[in-house]
Amino acid sequence: MIPSTINMPKINRCNIFAGLPDIKKREVFQTLAKGKGFKIERITSRGQATPKGKWLRSKAAEWVIVLRGRARLRFEGARKSFDLKVGEHVFIPANACHRVDWTHPGRKTVWLAVHFES
């Protein structure tokens, strides 16, 4: 028996690197999917960093992976920042103060971020 396609939901298929935005002054955050208690974003950077003296903090936990490019993260209280290269990922607990110290200025850094309630 051939399954019916009458009730088939619309399926969106896309390449994570398709349509990367032109980065000028700010990082670009694009929501790919969201639901109850979670959000998945593609973040594109090129030379951006968190302003000196500013820390980022979110009520949601976040897991991020660098898919292309490079970045440097720092957590409040840490003596030094650490590099993230292609394929490397980090879990950022809810309410953890952190900052982006550097992203590659000569090429786009593409991140995949998953925000969720923990």
C-alpha positions in Angstrom: 0.0 0.0 0.0 1.3 3.5 -0.9 1.1 5.9 2.0 -1.1 9.0 1.5 0.6 12.3 1.0 -2.6 14.3 1.6 -1.7 15.0 5.3 2.0 15.3 4.6 3.4 18.4 6.5 5.6 20.8 4.5 9.2 19.8 4.9 11.8 22.6 4.6 15.2 21.4 3.5 18.2 23.8 3.5 22.0 23.8 3.7 23.3 25.5 6.9 25.8 27.5 4.7 23.3 28.6 2.1 22.5 32.3 2.0 25.0 33.4 4.6 24.4 37.1 5.3 26.9 39.9 4.4 28.5 40.9 7.7 29.3 44.5 8.1 29.1 45.8 11.7 27.1 43.3 13.7 26.7 39.6 14.1 23.6 38.2 12.4 21.3 35.9 14.4 18.9 33.8 12.4 16.3 31.5 14.1 16.2 28.2 12.3 13.7 26.5 14.6 11.9 27.1 17.9 9.4 25.4 20.1 8.4 25.2 23.7 11.5 25.7 25.7 14.1 25.7 22.9 15.5 27.8 20.0 18.1 26.9 17.4 20.0 29.7 15.7 22.6 30.2 13.1 24.9 33.0 14.1 27.3 34.6 11.5 30.2 36.7 12.7 33.2 38.4 11.1 35.5 40.1 13.4 32.9 40.9 16.0 33.4 40.6 19.8 31.5 41.5 22.9 32.3 45.1 23.9 35.0 45.4 26.5 33.7 45.3 30.0 30.4 43.7 28.9 29.3 40.2 29.9 26.5 38.1 28.3 24.1 36.2 30.5 21.0 34.3 29.5 18.2 32.7 31.5 18.4 29.7 29.1 21.3 27.3 28.8 23.1 27.3 25.5 25.1 24.8 23.5 27.2 26.3 20.6 29.4 24.8 17.9 31.6 26.5 15.4 30.8 25.2 12.0 33.1 27.5 10.0 35.8 30.0 11.0 37.2 30.5 14.6 36.2 32.2 17.8 37.5 32.9 21.3 35.2 32.7 24.4 35.8 33.7 28.0 33.8 33.0 31.1 33.7 35.4 34.0 36.3 34.5 36.6 38.5 32.5 34.1 42.1 33.6 33.8 42.1 33.2 30.1 39.8 32.7 27.1 39.8 29.6 24.9 39.8 29.2 21.2 37.0 27.3 19.4 37.9 25.9 16.0 35.7 24.1 13.4 33.8 21.3 15.1 34.5 22.4 18.6 31.5 23.1 20.9 30.8 24.3 24.4 27.9 24.1 26.8 27.1 27.5 28.5 25.0 27.0 31.6 22.0 29.3 32.3 23.1 32.6 33.9 26.8 31.9 33.3 28.5 35.2 32.5 30.5 34.9 29.3 31.7 36.9 26.4 33.1 36.5 22.8 36.6 37.9 22.9 37.3 37.5 19.2 36.0 36.1 15.9 38.1 35.7 12.8 38.2 39.1 11.0 39.2 37.7 7.6 36.4 35.2 7.2 32.9 34.4 8.4 32.5 32.4 11.5 29.3 30.3 11.4 27.9 29.1 14.7 25.0 26.8 15.5 23.4 27.7 18.9 20.8 25.7 20.7 19.1 27.6 23.6 17.0 25.5 26.0 15.6 25.4 29.5 17.8 23.4 31.8 
